[in-house]
Amino acid sequence: MFDVSQNAALDRRGFLKIGAALGGGLALTVALPPILRPTLAEAAPAAAPGFAPNAFIRIDRTGLVTLVMPMVEMGQGTYTAHAMLLAEELEVGLDQVKLEHSPPNDALYANPMLHIQSTGLSSSVRAFWEPLRRAGAAARMQLIAAAAKQWGVDPARLKAEHGAVSDGARSLPYGALVDAAALLPAPDLQKVVLKNPKDFKLIGTRAKRLDTPDKVVGKAEYGIDVKLPGLKVAAIAISPVRGGKPKTVDEAAALAIKGVRQVVRTDEAVAVVADHMGAAKKGLEAAAVQWDDGPNAKSAAPTSSGRWRRIRRSRASSPATMATSARRWRARRSGWTRSIRCPSSPMRRWSR
């Protein structure tokens, strides 16, 4: 369950900092609320050559933009959406953005809305809508300033486009500017101007998802793909009624299935632990769990869903009645449905 009660407000205008060049390149780090932010030296992983691991966004000397993703892709398109937010203001194409999973670290990668590093509540785009755009806009300003200094011209005469800064007659790619840009003063975040939505080139358009290629060729690694020495898996049955309990469980039948190691019974669930998922599922089926619906038996999901189906089929039902019944059914259903996404979510690991 998400705990959003912490009083740690994110100062959006204080979100972005421009870091020093570490190993060559422009590093943009996210400034989190003080309650979540220890010193970067304590919180960041060890630096790899040519990278700045305490950064959300990096641009190396080849012009490659790396976005370190704090949110998990679970099929909702977060990888592509976040890359689009950054690329829109940075003036690069999606083909110029590389994604890396962030390591688990609340201090550096907490969701600004949830105050923990967690993906949920449909918050990924809402939470990072402005921060990632500001990150891209500030980086663009920094790169333009570096080009202006090198050419001895007013930055206002220059524009960034397709990963390069140009004055109309000449241009410099971002990769040629990152070292110089990293040495300049950071832009005043009060003056970072975000694009008018009417000028968006990427946001709001149909884009090919960045996570799809690895998935269609089987390269993406999911939680369920992880194999560790001695790792066991479990199949779980949870009471279909809130407050319900297992009444009868045939543990002997479940344990008779080859590969089943243990049957775990709790107040509201039964889990069968096995060497692999096939055995776990067969064991759970053999357990033939029967439920005591308890005090909420009259609100049982089958009854509620059946009532909803009857209302939906009734020609006499008004749209208002159907809408009210649907809301009540969803409210009841939310109390007993569990959705565990980890097995079908891509693993969080650094790209190599």
Sequence and secondary structure as in RCSB ss.txt:
>XXXX:A:sequence
MFDVSQNAALDRRGFLKIGAALGGGLALTVALPPILRPTLAEAAPAAAPGFAPNAFIRIDRTGLVTLVMPMVEMG
QGTYTAHAMLLAEELEVGLDQVKLEHSPPNDALYANPMLHIQSTGLSSSVRAFWEPLRRAGAAARMQLIAAAAKQ
WGVDPARLKAEHGAVSDGARSLPYGALVDAAALLPAPDLQKVVLKNPKDFKLIGTRAKRLDTPDKVVGKAEYGID
VKLPGLKVAAIAISPVRGGKPKTVDEAAALAIKGVRQVVRTDEAVAVVADHMGAAKKGLEAAAVQWDDGPNAKSA
APTSSGRWRRIRRSRASSPATMATSARRWRARRSGWTRSIRCPSSPMRRWSR
>XXXX:A:secstr
           GGG EEEE  SSSSEEEEE   GGG   HHHHS    TT  TT SEEE TT  EEEEE S  SS
S HHHHHHHHHHHHHT  GGGEEEEE  S HHHH  TTTSSS   TT HHHHHHHHHHHHHHHHHHHHHHHHHHH
HTS GGG EEETTEEE SS EEEGGGTHHHHHTS    GGG     GGG SSTTS    TTHHHHHTT   BGGG
   TT  EEEEEE SSTT EEEE  HHHHHTSTTEEEEEE SSEEEEEESSHHHHHHHHHHH  EEE GGGGGG 
HHHHHHHHHHHHH TT  HHHHHHHHHHHHHHHHHH     GGGSB      
